Amino acid sequence: MHRRTVLELFAGLAVAGVPSLAQAPRRVVVAGGGIIGANIAYQLVTRGAEVTLVERAQPGAGATANSFAWINAKKRPRDYFNLSRMGLQAWRQLDREFSGTLPLVWGGSVEWRADDTRGTELRAQIRDFRQWGYGVREIDAAGLRALEPRLVPGPLVAAAHWEDEAHIDPVGVTGMVVKKAQMNGARVEYPAEVTALELAGGRLRAVRTTKGDIEADVLVVACGTDTPRVAAMAGVRVPLKDAPGVLVHVRPAPRLIDRVALAPMGNIKQKPDGRIVTGSDFASGGGDTSREAGERHLQRMASVLPELGKATVEKMTRGFRPMPADGFPIVGFAPGRPDVYVAVMHSGVTLGPLVGRLAATEILDGVRVDSLAAYRLERFKG
Ligand SMILES: Cc1cc2nc3c(=O)[nH]c(=O)nc-3n(C[C@H](O)[C@H](O)[C@H](O)COP(=O)(O)OP(=O)(O)OC[C@H]3O[C@@H](n4cnc5c(N)ncnc54)[C@H](O)[C@@H]3O)c2cc1C
């Protein structure tokens, strides 16, 4: 591990003691093998815990498989930006731990706006995020062409290069992290579902699964949109809201673009395996998932990346973001429960490696990390 990265990642990270189990927990069951559960299991086992990862289907099969998987810290308010920026640093560190073999593309994102109002909005964002120390600069049409020669932006009032960002193949990365956790000693069970908890004196004794009972000191619930159902087995309420999103996946093509492209009519990225993933906007979800709708979307996007006009839709996906009721992550022990740890969030791709690291610190060291203070389940009380 690079000393400089650790210092960067933990610079300003404060921790405080909390009432915890009498002894440091050794046996941890992580429910859910998406990008969050995979990273938590990997960090826990690497730090010496006895870890079992239980996944109902297969690693990366949930929201992770249907994600646009853009790693970015373009978030507000400031506290959430800070957390997400630490998320970017944690990705750099994970990338190094895997010696650059992860299916991950650095280089940032390019964004442009075609009308005055939205152009002014983008310039204000560039100014604000630069003030916060984020790597972003305004570019013109020539600058955009230099970065991504195949893009044809059309009318361009303002454009930006968000330099620190990246994108990944989310299923590929999750599979590799799970494999490394397994190599480091984690037991990985899939397909296997957590069906109930066995408690003794109000505390977790064992986790019931379709592959048998597993004795545990702590259960980590990282089940994405199923988190409320699994947390309820311990009497813990986790409020999520619906947040679907439709994406068009295109058959592998020769390399066309490296960076995430945020165009006025939609977003495009090309995965390391050549597949292009594109959607109309990050908020839309009620969309049509028919092949025809996908083809119509590709025709629209062909105005900025002409090769898409001849591309073939491989599949359409409607994914469900694990979105907490107020939109912000929920990470930490359930109130009054040193045996149940919850980790559910949108932007889980951005935050996965960071949450893995911070959760392992909280679970194994009996401390509370200050940077997670705003993201506790307690905030929903009442
Ligand atoms: C359309 C879309 C676009 C997105 N774009 C981005 C983006 O650009 N950037 C970004 O950072 N984030 C993005 N996200 C969000 C991101 O994908 C999610 O936050 C992240 O994948 C959540 O990972 P997770 O591990 O928490 O959940 P999941 O990937 O859903 O994993 C949960 C796992 O738990 C398993 N499970 C459920 N119940 C049980 C049980 N009882 N026992 C055992 N296992 C169980 C499931 O099978 C599943 O594999 C997007 C999401 C969507 C849908």
PDBQT file of the ligand as one rigid body, heavy atoms in Angstrom, charges set to zero:
ROOT
HETATM    1  C1  LIG A 401     -29.302   3.039 -13.962  1.00  0.00    +0.000 C 
HETATM    2  C2  LIG A 401     -28.299   3.212 -12.855  1.00  0.00    +0.000 A 
HETATM    3  C3  LIG A 401     -27.213   4.063 -13.040  1.00  0.00    +0.000 A 
HETATM    4  C4  LIG A 401     -26.273   4.239 -12.010  1.00  0.00    +0.000 A 
HETATM    5  N1  LIG A 401     -25.201   5.016 -12.254  1.00  0.00    +0.000 NA
HETATM    6  C5  LIG A 401     -24.256   5.170 -11.286  1.00  0.00    +0.000 A 
HETATM    7  C6  LIG A 401     -23.073   5.905 -11.555  1.00  0.00    +0.000 A 
HETATM    8  O1  LIG A 401     -22.847   6.372 -12.674  1.00  0.00    +0.000 OA
HETATM    9  N2  LIG A 401     -22.173   6.053 -10.533  1.00  0.00    +0.000 N 
HETATM   10  C7  LIG A 401     -22.379   5.517  -9.301  1.00  0.00    +0.000 A 
HETATM   11  O2  LIG A 401     -21.532   5.693  -8.418  1.00  0.00    +0.000 OA
HETATM   12  N3  LIG A 401     -23.489   4.795  -9.024  1.00  0.00    +0.000 NA
HETATM   13  C8  LIG A 401     -24.413   4.597  -9.992  1.00  0.00    +0.000 A 
HETATM   14  N4  LIG A 401     -25.525   3.847  -9.742  1.00  0.00    +0.000 N 
HETATM   15  C9  LIG A 401     -25.739   3.318  -8.389  1.00  0.00    +0.000 C 
HETATM   16  C10 LIG A 401     -24.879   2.101  -8.140  1.00  0.00    +0.000 C 
HETATM   17  O3  LIG A 401     -24.957   1.207  -9.221  1.00  0.00    +0.000 OA
HETATM   18  C11 LIG A 401     -25.344   1.436  -6.858  1.00  0.00    +0.000 C 
HETATM   19  O4  LIG A 401     -25.299   2.377  -5.801  1.00  0.00    +0.000 OA
HETATM   20  C12 LIG A 401     -24.460   0.251  -6.496  1.00  0.00    +0.000 C 
HETATM   21  O5  LIG A 401     -24.340  -0.656  -7.565  1.00  0.00    +0.000 OA
HETATM   22  C13 LIG A 401     -25.062  -0.443  -5.284  1.00  0.00    +0.000 C 
HETATM   23  O6  LIG A 401     -24.273  -1.558  -4.999  1.00  0.00    +0.000 OA
HETATM   24  P1  LIG A 401     -24.734  -2.518  -3.821  1.00  0.00    +0.000 P 
HETATM   25  O7  LIG A 401     -23.666  -3.521  -3.655  1.00  0.00    +0.000 OA
HETATM   26  O8  LIG A 401     -25.153  -1.727  -2.646  1.00  0.00    +0.000 OA
HETATM   27  O9  LIG A 401     -26.100  -3.171  -4.351  1.00  0.00    +0.000 OA
HETATM   28  P2  LIG A 401     -26.335  -4.345  -5.436  1.00  0.00    +0.000 P 
HETATM   29  O10 LIG A 401     -25.404  -4.266  -6.569  1.00  0.00    +0.000 OA
HETATM   30  O11 LIG A 401     -27.791  -4.331  -5.718  1.00  0.00    +0.000 OA
HETATM   31  O12 LIG A 401     -25.946  -5.623  -4.596  1.00  0.00    +0.000 OA
HETATM   32  C14 LIG A 401     -26.773  -6.148  -3.604  1.00  0.00    +0.000 C 
HETATM   33  C15 LIG A 401     -26.669  -7.664  -3.691  1.00  0.00    +0.000 C 
HETATM   34  O13 LIG A 401     -27.374  -8.233  -2.593  1.00  0.00    +0.000 OA
HETATM   35  C16 LIG A 401     -27.898  -9.469  -3.008  1.00  0.00    +0.000 C 
HETATM   36  N5  LIG A 401     -28.959  -9.840  -2.068  1.00  0.00    +0.000 N 
HETATM   37  C17 LIG A 401     -30.175  -9.272  -1.910  1.00  0.00    +0.000 A 
HETATM   38  N6  LIG A 401     -30.856  -9.882  -0.938  1.00  0.00    +0.000 NA
HETATM   39  C18 LIG A 401     -30.032 -10.859  -0.448  1.00  0.00    +0.000 A 
HETATM   40  C19 LIG A 401     -30.190 -11.854   0.567  1.00  0.00    +0.000 A 
HETATM   41  N7  LIG A 401     -31.308 -11.946   1.295  1.00  0.00    +0.000 N 
HETATM   42  N8  LIG A 401     -29.150 -12.684   0.783  1.00  0.00    +0.000 NA
HETATM   43  C20 LIG A 401     -28.001 -12.604   0.060  1.00  0.00    +0.000 A 
HETATM   44  N9  LIG A 401     -27.823 -11.692  -0.925  1.00  0.00    +0.000 NA
HETATM   45  C21 LIG A 401     -28.835 -10.831  -1.161  1.00  0.00    +0.000 A 
HETATM   46  C22 LIG A 401     -28.382  -9.194  -4.422  1.00  0.00    +0.000 C 
HETATM   47  O14 LIG A 401     -28.463 -10.393  -5.175  1.00  0.00    +0.000 OA
HETATM   48  C23 LIG A 401     -27.317  -8.237  -4.947  1.00  0.00    +0.000 C 
HETATM   49  O15 LIG A 401     -26.325  -8.882  -5.722  1.00  0.00    +0.000 OA
HETATM   50  C24 LIG A 401     -26.460   3.589 -10.767  1.00  0.00    +0.000 A 
HETATM   51  C25 LIG A 401     -27.526   2.716 -10.592  1.00  0.00    +0.000 A 
HETATM   52  C26 LIG A 401     -28.431   2.510 -11.622  1.00  0.00    +0.000 A 
HETATM   53  C27 LIG A 401     -29.550   1.533 -11.432  1.00  0.00    +0.000 C 
ENDROOT
TORSDOF 0
